[in-house]
Amino acid sequence: MLASSGCESVIINQPEGDIVSTVKNLKTEKKFIAVFYSDTPLVDRAIFYRVMDYFSKAGLNAMALPRGYVFRRDFLFAIENFNSPCLNRFDEKAFTIVDSAKALSEAANYLYNKIRDYHIKNGVVLFGEQTIFIDGDVEIGQGTVIYPNNVIKGQTVIGKSVILDSGNIIEDSIISDDAYISDSFIDKSKIGLGKSLTGENVVNQVI
């Protein structure tokens, strides 16, 4: 749902019959109709737009994905069923089926690696990156350095040129520019510009 935000979206909990009849029952007026399966949670907005852009520019009527389909609406409503539409695999890893504990663990590792890579490309330095957990909604400023064994969760914003030494857990908080944090637990709090904390437990505070 997040991948397709901004588009008209419908959740179908228990599809009845074949995919064509199911989608026809939606009676949408949109030019293109995309169907994505909920067991592939790694499909993100970038993949969604790549799929839709390719489909539109290629002038296709129907396209199969590793887990899903894309249709041109006027074509879909003119047919009774279809067989073997053009298959485009795009990023197959993004269409990984998560249906077991093992698959969930592998998908989580893939996702957190993408998150860490995103921050590294934006100028964040990660030492021992495999020991650093960063949630998808976390924002981190350029020049920040994060050492091993840090957990950053929720709607946290880390400013520029912050040093997060080892052993921190930070959740739903703001860490202002140039701060130094080590071995601390910070939750729903704001740490001011250039502040230094070591071994602190900070909850619902402004420091």
Secondary structure, DSSP 8 states (H G I E B T S, - for coil): --TTTTS-----SS--SSHHHHHHTT----SEEEEE-TT-TT--HHHHHHHHHHHHHHT-SEEEETTEEEEEHHHHTT-S-----EE--SSGGGG----SHHHHHHHHHHHHHHHHHHHHHTT-EESSGGG-EE-TT-EE-TT-EE-SS-EEESS-EE-TT-EE-SS-EEES-EE-TT-EEES-EEES-EE-TT-EEES-EEES-B-
